[in-house]
Amino acid sequence: MSSGVIHAVTGAYGYSGKHIARRLLEEDRTVITLTNSFSRANPFGDRIKAYPFDFDQPELLAERLQGVAVLYNTYWVRFNHRLFRHADAVQNTLALFEAAKKAGVQRIVHVSITNPSENTPLEYFRGKAVLEKALIRSGISHAILRPAVLFGKEDVLINNIAWVLRRLPIFGVFGDGRYRLQPIHVDDLAALAVTHGTARENAIVNAIGPETFTYRELAAKIGKAIGKPRPIVSVSPWFGHVVGRLLGNLVGDVVITKDEIEGLMADLLYVDSPPTGTTVLTEWIGQHADTLGRKYTSELARRTDRFSAYASN
């Protein structure tokens, strides 16, 4: 029987939130979710009670969080779109923190990003820094997890690199491609979140995997593993963005943004820290080589289709 202590996970029917929720249920926790995808197909059935976010109704949002001991926040948007913007995500998350404080939530585990900064022109990293600062100032016990790139059966980046490698005769990297990434498996992030949910001390943790790659190395390793080794060529960031937009038009998605290219090339997905994840990406790619990249994973489709379960790669 589930314990009486309530754990709330934002987006439990999505990607990282689903893995956090699953681990909590495995520990026999009582779990609720706040979600924009209230009717999305999910593996949990009636084991998780779902509520809408109600960001525009702060009193109701606080009411949803009454009795919650730990809130795991994965809510964010990857890019600006006519339906959602980074600025809105920041304001919505600030409302969530305020509602949590009003409801008496004891602890928040918040998913951020490596190298956030209020001084960067990159809106993604700046918004994450604003939220970290707000959470710290709230006085609520907290853990801030800073992943670089997530991978797993429903990931976007690793799968879509493989998708491109399966279809194009060459693979372009922005500039020299020597900027680094430290991908962490989504379930390793979930385990880290649940562990920090039971702690009490405030913490900021770089959530990175055991391997570090340059972008060029990562593309080469994926290509070799799936049997599609391609020449890796350097292209200008401008040209790479144009190609990305053309591919985006083809698949009906935002493949990559200018900010993402700048963040990559500025080495913002790398930190000088010991790994906190244990799953080895190169081994995982080998295990999933037959299916990786067979289908394109659309971030935009996930945002606009609020009914279908996330497809596995």
N, C-alpha and C positions, 0 to 999 in steps of 0.2 A: 504494500500500500504506500502511496506517495506521502512524503512528509508534509506537514502543514505549512512549512516555510515556502513562500512563493518566489519563484525566479521568473523575471520577465525578459524576453528576448525580442529585440526588434527584428522584423523580417525572418521569422522562423521558417517560412515557406520558401525562402530564397536560397542563397549560396552559403556564405559563412554562418549566417544565423541558423540555418538548418542543422549544420554540424554541431553548433553549440547546443541547440535544443536537444538533439539526439543524445549527446553526452550527458546532459542533465537528466534526461529521462532514464538513461541507463543507470544513473546513480539514484533513481527512485525519487527525483525531485518533482515538485508541483510546478508546472511551467505554463505561463501564458505568453501570448505574443501580441505585439502591436504591429500592424501591417497595413500597407496600401493595397495588398493583394488578398483581401478578405476571403475571396472565393477560389483562390488558386488550389489546384490539386496538390495534395501533399501526402507524405507517408505516415502521418501521425494520427489521422482520424480524430476521434474525440478526446485524445489524450492531452491535447493542447487547446485551451480556449483562446479564441482570436478576437481582438478588438481593433477597430480602426484607429489611426493615429490621432485624429481630431486636433491637429496642431492649432487650428483656428478657434478652438474652444478650450482654453487653458484650464478652466475649472473641471470640465469633463475629462480632460487628459489626466489631471491629478487624481480624479476619482478612479480612473482605470488602474492607477498605480497604487491605490490604497492596499496596504498589507504586503506589498512587494518588499522583499529583503534585498535582493540584488537585481540590478538592471544591466543587461548586456546590450550595448548599443552598437549596431553595425550599420545604422542608417546613413546613407550618403548617396551622391550622384557622381558618376564618372566624368561627365562633360555637360556643358550647357546645351540646352535644346529649347524649342518653343514650349514644350510641356513641363520642363523643370530646369532649374538653374542652380549653380553653386550657391549664390547668395540666398536663395530660398532654403536650400539645405542647411545653411548655417543658421538662419533665423529659426527654422523648425527645430533644429537640435538644441538651440538655446532655450526654446520653449519647453522641450522635453526635459532638459536639466532642471529648469525652474519648477516644472510640474513634479518631478521626482523629489525635489527638496520639499515642496509643499506637502507631498504625500508621505514624507518620512522614510523614503527609500534609504536603506542603510549604506549601500555601496553601489558604485557604478563601474563596470568594466567597459571601457570605451575603445573602439578600434579606430586608430588614427593612420598615420603614414610615416615612413622614414623621412627624416630631415624636414619637418614642418618649419615654417618661418613666417612671421608677420611682415617681414621686410622683402619678401620675394614678390615679383610681379606675377608669378604663376598662381592663379586663383585657387587651384586645388590645394596646393601646399599651404597657401596663406589661410584659407578657410579652416583647414585642419588645425593650424596653430592658434587661431582665434578660439576654436572650441576647446582645445587643451587648456588654454589660459582660463577660460570661463569655468571649466570643470574644477580646476585647481582652486580658483577663487570661491567656488560655491561652498566649500567647507565639507562637502560630502566625501566620505572615504572612497578612494578610487584607485583603479589601475588603468593606465593608458598603454595600450599595445600598439606598437608601430611596425606593421608588416610592410615589406617592400612590394613583392608580387606574390599572389596566391596561385597555387596550382592544385589540380584535382580533377575528378571526373567531369565537373561542370565548369571548368575554368574558361576564361576568354583568351588570354594572351598566348599561352603555350599551345592551345588547340589551334588558334588561328594562324600562328606562325607555321604550324604543320600543314594547315589547309593551303596556305600560299605556296609552301614548298611542294606540295603535291600537284599544283596546277601551273606554276610558272617555271620557266627554264632557268631563271636566275633569282637570287634573293638579294634585295638591296638593304644596306644598313646606312643609317644617317651618319655622314662624316666617316671617321675611321672605325667606328663600331667598337671602340675600346672601353666605353663606359660600362659600368658593372651593374649586375643584378644579383640579388640573393633570395631566390624564390623559397617560400615556405608552403608546405602542404596545408590545405585548408583544415584538415582534421588535427594537425599539430597546433594550428592557431586556436582551434576550438578547445583542445586540451589545455592550452595555456590560459585561455579565458576562464575556463571552469576552475582551474587551480587558483587563479587570482580572485575568483569570485568568493572563495572561502577564506581568503586572507583578510587582514584588517589594515595593514600598513599601506600607505600610499606608495605607488610605484609607477615608473615609466620604463617600459621594456621594449627593446628592439626585437621584433618578432621575425627572425630570419632563419633560413634553412642552413644545412651543413655545407652547401656548395656555393661558391661564388663564380660567376661567369662574366666575361664580357658579352655584350650583345652579339657580337660576331661569333664568338665561341658557342653561345647558346643555339643560334640558328644552325650552325654546322653540326652540332651534336644531335639536334632534333632531326635534321635531314638525314644523317647517317643512320639513326635508329629506325626511321620509318622507311628506309630503303630509297630515299629521294635526296641523295647528296647533290647539292647545287653549287655552282660558283657563287661566292659571296662577294658582292661588288659594293663599293662606296658610292653613295649618291649625296647630293646636297640636301640639306634639310628641306629646302623649298620644293625641290623636285620630289622628294619622298612624300611630302605632304600632299602634293598634287596627285601622285599615284594612289595614295591612300584614299583621297576623295573619290577618285575614279572607281576604285574597288568598292568603296562605300556605296556609291550609286548603283553598282552592280548587285550588291547583296542587301541593300536597303538598311544600312547601318552606318554609324560613325566608326570607322576602322581605327583611326588615330587622329589626335588633335595636335595643333601647334604646341600647346602647353605640354602635352605628353612627350613630344619630341624634345622640347627644351629641357624638360625634367630629366629625361634619360641622358641627354648629352651633358647635363650638368652633374652627373653622377649622384643624383638625389635618391636613387634606389639602392645605394650602397652605404653601409655604416661599418665602422671599425669596432665590431662587437663580437663576442662569442655567439655561436648559433644557439637558438632556443628550440628549433625544430629538429627532428631526427630523420625524417623521411628523405631519402636521397633522390633528387629529381632525375638524375640520369638512369637510375634503376627503375624508377616509376615510368619513365618514358619507354624503356625497353619492355616493360610489362604491358603497356597499352599501345604499343607501336602499330598493331593491326587496325585499331579504331581511331587513333589520334588524328585529327584533321580530316576525317572522312566527310564531316559536315561542318559548315561554318557555324560558329556560336555568335548570335547577334545580341549585343547589349541592349540595343534599342527595342528589339522584339520582347525582351524580358520586361522592359519598362512599360510597354504599351499593351501587352497581353497579360492581363491580370488573372487568367483562369488556368492556363496550361502549366504543368509542372516543368521545372527546368530539365532540359534534355541532357543526358550524360554523353560524354565524348566517347 
